[in-house]
Amino acid sequence: MKGYNTVIEYKGQKFMVQTQDKGPSFNYVESLIYLSGKLIASRRLSYTNQLDQPDLKNLVEQMVHDLHVEVLDEIVEGKYDKYL
């Protein structure tokens, strides 16, 4: 499963967001948020309750995408301004 890596400049600072599926051993997708190379926050979404879904692969891919976009939106909305 592929993940996403995005660098976004906000208020003159560079944030990097990495989002990926942690795999069947963990059953969650995770976004790590870095500012100037330092991990400042993380977000996780569990898919344990969806493991019996026949389209699990597509569901997880959509979760990875949606979480990544959500975190990028949070950055430009100022959620992580306290780290600036």
N, C-alpha and C positions, 0 to 999 in steps of 0.2 A: 504494500500500500504506500502510495506516495503521500508526502506531506507538503506543507507550504512554509516557505521562508520569505518574509517580506521586511524590508527596511523602509521605514517611514520617517520623514523629517517633520517635526512638529515643534514650533516655537524655537527653532534653531538647534534642536537636539535630535539625535538619531536614535529611534527606537527600532529594535528588531523583534519580530514576532515569529516564532517557530511553532507550528501546529502539526500534530501527527497522531495516528492511532498507536496506542501503546501495545496492542496485540492481544491475542486470546488469553494470555496468562493474566492480564490486568483488566480487560474489558472496559476501557475508557479511552477517550481522546483527550489530548492535553495541549494547551497553548502555554508557551513560556515567553515572557515579556522581558526583554533586556533593554537597558538604557546605557549607552556608552560601554557596552560589553559586560555590564553587571546585571545579573538576574534580579529583577525587582518584584515580579509577581508571576503567578501561574493560575490557570483556569482549567478545570477538568469537568468533563461530562461523561457520566457512566452510561454504558449500554447493556448492563447486566440483564435488565428486564426485557431486552429485545433479542436475546441470544437464540430464541426459537423461531425468529422471523425468517422466512425463506429467502428474502432479499437482503440479508444482513450485510453483505458486502457493500451494496449500494447505499444502504442506510448509514453505515459507518462513514463511507466516503462523503455523504452529504453532511453528516455531523462535523467532520473535519473541516469542510469548506465553511459551513455556517459559523462554527466557533471562531475560525480564523477571521472572517469578515466582522463578526461581532466585536472581537478584541481590537481590531484596527479602528472600528467606529468609536469604541470607548476611548482610545488614545486621543483622537481629534475632538472628542466631546469633553476632554479634560479630566477623565477619571484618574489618570496617573500623574497629574500636575504636581502632586505633593512630592514627587521624586525629582522634580526639576531643580 
